[in-house]
Amino acid sequence: MSAVIDKARCNGCELCALYCPLDVIYMEDGVAVVRYPDECWYCGACRQECARDAVSFKFTPAMLGI
């Protein structure tokens, strides 16, 4: 799993892509896209910068140690 972008909430400000330390997020047609999901570290930089709450994380029970 990786960051998940809600395209309906994304306003194309590019802050998530700018602050992603691994360049996992790119802009396509004015909307953020997680291009390399397997490279995501779940650091939360993208989520923290998003004023529209368009970025979230989905974790499996195994990832949470459940």
C-alpha positions in Angstrom: 0.0 0.0 0.0 1.0 3.6 -0.4 -0.5 7.0 -0.3 -3.9 7.2 -1.9 -5.1 10.4 -3.6 -8.7 11.4 -3.7 -8.9 12.9 -7.1 -12.2 14.7 -6.3 -10.5 16.6 -3.4 -7.2 17.3 -5.2 -7.0 20.9 -6.5 -3.7 20.3 -8.3 -1.6 22.6 -6.0 1.4 20.1 -6.3 2.5 20.4 -2.7 2.2 16.7 -2.1 4.5 16.0 -5.1 6.9 18.8 -4.0 7.3 17.5 -0.4 7.4 13.8 -1.2 11.1 12.9 -0.3 11.1 9.9 -2.7 9.3 11.6 -5.7 6.6 8.9 -5.6 3.8 11.5 -6.4 3.6 13.2 -9.8 1.1 15.4 -11.4 -0.9 14.2 -14.4 -3.6 16.3 -16.0 -3.6 18.6 -13.0 -4.2 15.9 -10.4 -1.8 14.2 -8.1 -1.0 10.5 -8.9 1.0 8.0 -6.9 3.2 6.7 -9.7 5.5 4.5 -7.7 3.4 3.0 -4.8 5.9 0.4 -3.9 8.5 3.1 -3.1 6.3 4.9 -0.6 7.8 5.1 2.9 4.5 6.3 4.5 6.3 9.3 6.0 3.2 11.4 5.7 4.8 14.5 4.2 2.3 14.5 1.4 -0.6 14.2 3.7 0.6 16.9 6.0 1.0 19.4 3.2 -2.4 18.7 1.6 -4.9 21.4 2.8 -7.7 19.6 1.1 -7.2 16.2 2.9 -6.9 14.6 -0.5 -4.1 12.2 0.7 -4.7 9.2 2.9 -3.1 5.9 3.7 -4.7 2.5 3.6 -3.0 -0.1 5.8 -3.7 -3.8 5.8 -4.0 -5.7 9.1 -0.6 -7.3 8.4 1.0 -3.9 8.0 -0.4 -2.9 11.4 0.8 -6.1 13.1 -2.7 -7.4 13.7 
